Amino acid sequence: MPEKTFSTAITNFVDKALRQWWWKVICIACLAFTVVGGMLLPVPRLNILNETIRNLYYHVPMWITMMMLYTAGVVYSIIYLRTGKLKDDIYAYQLTVTGVMFSIFGMITGMEWAKYTWGQAWSNDPKQLGTALSMLVYFAYLVLRNGMKDEEKRAKISAVYNIFAFTLLIPLIWILPRMVDSLHPGNGGNPAFKSYDRDFSMTIVLYPAFIGWILLGFWIASICIRINMVRYRQENTYQFEIEKHN
Amino acid sequence: MANSFLSLVRKDMLIEWRQKHTLFGVALYVGSTVFAIYMMAGQPEAKIWNALFWLTQLFVAVNSVAKSFLQEHPHRFRYYFTIVKPTTFLLAKMCYSIALMLIMSLVSLLLFSLLLGWPLEQGGLFVVITLVGSISLSAVFTFLSAIAARAHQNAALMAILGFPLVTPVLMILSNLALKAIAPVYQPGWWILALVLLALDLLIIILGAILFPFLWQE
């Protein structure tokens, strides 16, 4: 079937890419530059924000990384439903769990920042509410998974829930907060960061920061995946033989 | 397909009618919830009234729709599996729970108006919003109760899975309903209404696509 060859092509490509080392070097270089350059290079002087604007290099990349990991997790859930190989379920789960970790980091960096600029860590901002909801949805995913013992069934049901939740959540956290006023830049009369982006010294750090954090997210996920693949093979030696022959 | 769909819906309605205890159990649940709210809040102002109404709708949806999949014996699914297509089965269940939820939401609206007052300026609009709202609530919870039933779990799992997913829907609904409460014209309500309708459509399509995978053993 053409779909199956398509999904195996994706998984083979990712498997090969995860084993290579060059992107890890890029990741380390970008993150080192982000930390050093983010602390030392000049930033625009703005009221209230002052030096806290440097948190932009940490806070925003966390969300981008989280979305990338969740999206990759959903892609693997779809592939799992197509192929039925438990390997793809391990990929989907570990990618999503790493995404949850990054969402916690994003929340912490955001609340820290909000405490110094908006006055309090939690201020019922629509984006904060949307994020809290998406965290609850993914915590529910973890609860659902841990409640089931049968591996095949767990894989199938959690893949279905993952696709359902992700598809419902995307319009809700990307579109709805943009329709109401928010304290975030670019909403409700607040200036967007786009206007500061023109500042060359910020752009030169922000883009490496995006690349570095995204690569770090996938690096962590790939290590988790490898650990769980080893565990899976040890626990299911017989089943693994069958899958290899197919 | 249309034939088996209709007979499935008819079967669920018949079972509901013969085992009257579940139907009247839910009705009693609605009644006692509204009465408890009345005992605590009396006749609240419009905004609180609205919030309480939608919260009641949420709990009624969880309790009435949970039955759609969780009340069936797991072994009976194997029998259904042999005679109907999964999508037909899900759509029939959704249709049945939407019908149940429509009745229950009208009952709770009636009780609310009796006990907690009627702070609405545009009653007809509010009834329409209630009906649309009960469609989306019951569609989401039907699919989640299918997940909970396949996972051999109880209704608590359904609530855990559903509340975060359904909260934005409830926010849209209560904002829309506020338009029916306030006498002044508020711009932008039709965008919210379109978002809600698109969301309903998305839920039903997603359910129809994903249910066959859930169904297989």
Chai-1 contact restraints between the chains, C-beta under 6 A:
chainA,res_idxA,chainB,res_idxB,connection_type,confidence,min_distance_angstrom,max_distance_angstrom,comment,restraint_id
A,L81,B,F213,contact,1.0,0.0,6.0,A-B,restraint_1
A,L133,B,P164,contact,1.0,0.0,6.0,A-B,restraint_2
A,L133,B,T167,contact,1.0,0.0,6.0,A-B,restraint_3
A,L136,B,P164,contact,1.0,0.0,6.0,A-B,restraint_4
A,V137,B,P164,contact,1.0,0.0,6.0,A-B,restraint_5
A,A140,B,I160,contact,1.0,0.0,6.0,A-B,restraint_6
A,A140,B,L161,contact,1.0,0.0,6.0,A-B,restraint_7
A,V143,B,I160,contact,1.0,0.0,6.0,A-B,restraint_8
A,G147,B,Q153,contact,1.0,0.0,6.0,A-B,restraint_9
A,M148,B,A151,contact,1.0,0.0,6.0,A-B,restraint_10
A,I157,B,I147,contact,1.0,0.0,6.0,A-B,restraint_11
A,I157,B,R150,contact,1.0,0.0,6.0,A-B,restraint_12
A,I157,B,A151,contact,1.0,0.0,6.0,A-B,restraint_13
A,V160,B,L210,contact,1.0,0.0,6.0,A-B,restraint_14
A,V160,B,F213,contact,1.0,0.0,6.0,A-B,restraint_15
A,V160,B,L214,contact,1.0,0.0,6.0,A-B,restraint_16
A,Y161,B,I147,contact,1.0,0.0,6.0,A-B,restraint_17
A,F164,B,L206,contact,1.0,0.0,6.0,A-B,restraint_18
A,T167,B,L206,contact,1.0,0.0,6.0,A-B,restraint_19
A,L168,B,L165,contact,1.0,0.0,6.0,A-B,restraint_20
A,L172,B,P168,contact,1.0,0.0,6.0,A-B,restraint_21
